[in-house]
Amino acid sequence: MKRIGLYVKQDEEALRKADALEKWLNSKNISVVRAQSYSPDGPGHKNTEINKSAPEGLFCVFVLGGDGTFLSASRWVGQHNIPLIGAKFGEVGFLAVTAGKNLFSAAQRVLENDYVIKERSRLLVEVIREGKEIASETVLNDVVINKGALARLANIETYIDDYYLTTYRSDGLIVASPTGSTAYSLAAGGPVIHPQVQGVVITPICPFTLTNRCMILPDTARIKIRLVEKTTDIFITFDGQKVIEISDKDTILISKSPHPVKIISFPDQNYFDVLKAKLRWSGGRI
């Protein structure tokens, strides 16, 4: 018997659709494991299954929600070799391969093996404080260092493979995977990177020095970040899901994770169609 996961946004329509999909899968002798996504700072988050990792052996996980739900689901799956398929029930759906209204037809195609699996690279982020690791997170989109509301410009020393690159004086710094290049990094002026490109992008947020621009590095690079002494009120955010305060006592190490995310898509889908639709690009032959 196959076991399929349902990772569902706390949304009335998504929950209703998940109930129907679960019954439909059960009718086909497929057992279902469910987890419900909550906002990282929302009520009930600490006591739900979101804090438990997905069980091993799932055939796949259907993610019902927006991109935030998908990012949360990728954390739920963790290092397990379980592919995800997104069904859009939110405002943004770069990571979804189908709309919620087409969920059952997409599920049927999956059961008929009419799909392909593509890997998306992730970043491993470690925070070291006075020689001890205080955080280790794997992110699909990005890691963001930014200042609090009342803080002055952040001074962020950046090293590439232990070679000093520069000290960014800015509102913050984004380190993004190719998947995350269409998220916060893009809004901050970074480039769009195709998901199959093996790279990492560094994008400063509102840099004081206008010549500080985004930079694309090979994914073999090891990025080290430190705050200049007495820099205060600075936070690091992992995929928008978890945040901790950091100081000049901390060293942030960022490298390619050995555990990519596997995403289910369909042979007749094209990445550029999704890109053009989501970014509302227009144009064509006259």
N, C-alpha and C positions, 0 to 999 in steps of 0.2 A: 504494500500500500504506500502510495506517495504521501508525503507530508508537505504542505505548502504554508508559508507564513503570510499573515496579513498584518501590515503595519499601518495603522489608521490615524489620520488627523482627528483631533477633537472638534469635529464639525458634523452638524446634523445630517447633511446630505451624504458625506463620506461614510459615516457610521451606518446609515440606512443601507447604502450600497454594499458595505462590507458584510452586513447581516445577510443580504440576498446572495452575495457571492459565496459566503460560507455554506449556506444551504445548498447552493448549486454544486459546489465542489463535493460536499458530503454525499450528494445523490450519485456522484460518479466514483464513490468509494475512495475519496481523498480526504484525509484528516487535515485539520486546520489548526495552526497555532497563531493566536492573536496577541498583538501588543498595541497599545494606544499611545500615540504621541501627545505630549503636553508641551506647552511653552516652557523653556528652561527656567523661567522665573514665575511660572503660573502655579495655581493651586493644584495640589495632588501630585506634583511631579516627583517628589521624593519617595512616594509610597506606591508607585506603579511599576509595571513590568518594564518600563523604559530603562530602568536601572539594572535589569538582568540582561545578560547576553543572549542572543538567539541560540536555540538548541542546535546541536550539530545534526547533519543529515537532512536538512530541509531541501526540497527540490528547487525551490525559489521563494522569493518574498515579493508579494504585490504591495506596493507602497501607494496608499490612497491619500493624496494631499498635494501640497505644493513643494517647491524646492527645499524649504526648511524642513519639511517632514522627511524628504528623501535624505537630506544630510543627517538627520537624526537616525534614520533607519540604517544608514551606512555605519554609524557608531554602534547601533544595536547588533548588527552582523559582526562587527569587529574583524577578527582575523579568519573567521570561517569562510570557506570557499563556497559561498552561497550567492547566486546571482539575484539582482534586484530588477524589478520592472515597475516603472512609475506610471500612475494614472492621475492626471491633473484634477485636483479639486481646489486649488488655490489660485492666487493672483498671477504667480510666475511659474512657468513650467519648462525651463530649459532641460531639466533632467527627466521629464515625463515623456514616454513614447506614445501615449494615447490619452485622449480625453476621458473623463469619467463616464460620459454617456456611451463610450465604446468599450467599456471595461470587459463585458462578457465576450464580445467577439475577439478581443485581444487574449483573454484567458483561453478561449477555444484554440487559438492559433498556438499558444504555448503548449497546450496539452497534445496538440498534433505535431509538435516539434517543428513548427514552421517559424523559426526565429533564429537569430544569430546572437552571439555573446561577444561584447566588446569590453576590453579592460580600460579602466580609467586610473591613472596613477594617483597616489595619495602622498601626503607629506607627513613625516614623523617629526614632532616638535617636542623637545625636551627643555625643561627649565631647571637650571642648576643654581642653587643658592648656597653659597659658602661651602662648596664641595659636595652637597647632597642634592639628589634629584627630588624636586618638590612636585613636578608634574611631568607626565609623558602622555601626549595625545596624538592620535592619528587623524588628519583632516583631509577631506575630499576637496574642499574649495580653497580655503585660505586660513592663514593666521594673521591677525591684525594687532598691531601695537598702536594704541592711541592715547591721547591725553584726556584727562577729566575736564569737566566743564569750566573749571576755574584755573586750570593749569596754563602756564606759558608754553611756548614752543618746546616740543620734545627734542632732546639731543641724543641721537641714536647712532652709536658707533657700529659700523657694519664691516664684517670680514668675510672674504670668500676663500675657502680652503686655507684659513689662517693668514691670508694676505689682507692687510688693511685696505679697504676700498674707499670709504668716506665716512664722515659724520653727518647724517641727515639732520638738518634743523627744520622741523616740519610739525604738522599736527599729528603725524603718525606715519606708519609704514605698513604696507601690505606685502606679504609673500604668498603668492598664489600658484596653484597648479594650473595646467591648461584648462581643466574643467572650471576652476574658479576665476579664470580670466574674464568670463562674461558676467561676473558678479560685482563686488565692491571695487575691485581693481579697474574694471572698465569704467565705472562711474568716476573714478579718480584720475582718468586719463590714460589708463593702461591699454595695451593692445589685446585684440582677440587672438587667442592661440588655439589652433585646431586640437581636439582632444588626443589625437594620435601623435602629436609632436612631443618629443621627449625633452621637456624644458620646464623651467621655473621662472616666474616673473616677479621682480621687485618693483613696487610702485610706491613712491612717496606721496603722502596726502598733504596737499597744499604746501609744498616746500618753500622755505624762505628764499633759498637760492634758486632762481628760475632755471639754471642750467642743470639742476638735479632732475633727471628724467627717469622714466621707467627703464628697466634693464632686463633682458631675457638671458638666462643662464642655462647651461646644460643641466640635466637633472642629476648628473653625477656630482655637482657642486655641493659642498657643505657650507652652509651659511651660519655665521656666528654673529650674534647681536648683543650689544651691551649698552646700557644707559650711562651717559656722562654723569660724573659725581654730582650729587645734590639735585638730580632731576627727580621730581616728585609728582604724585597724582597721575601715574601712568598705568595702563591696564593692557593685558594681552587677552585676546579673544580667539577661541578655537572654533572655526566654522559657525560662528554666531551662536554656539550651543553652550559654551562654558567660558567664564571669564575669571581671571585672577589679577590682583594688583601686583606689580613688579617694581623693583627699585634698582639702584646702581649696584646692589649686592648680587644681582642675578645675571646669569649668562643664558641666552636662548640659543639652542642649537637646532637647526632645521636641515633635514636631509630627505631624500626619497625613501618612502616607506617600502619595505619588502612585500607588503600586502596590498595590492591594488583592489579596487572595487570592480566586480563584474556586473555589467549592465545588459539586460536583455533588450534587444531592438528587433525590428523586422526587416527582411531583405529589401522591401520596397520603400524604405525610409531613407532620406538623405539628410545628413547633418546640416547642409547649407539651407535646405528648406526650413528646418527648425530655426536656424540662426536668423534668416531673413524675416520670418514671421514674428519672432520674439522681439527683434530689434526694429521691426516695422520699416525695413528697408523697402524702397520702391524702385521703380525704373524698369525698363525693358526696351524692346525694339519699338522704334517710332513707325 
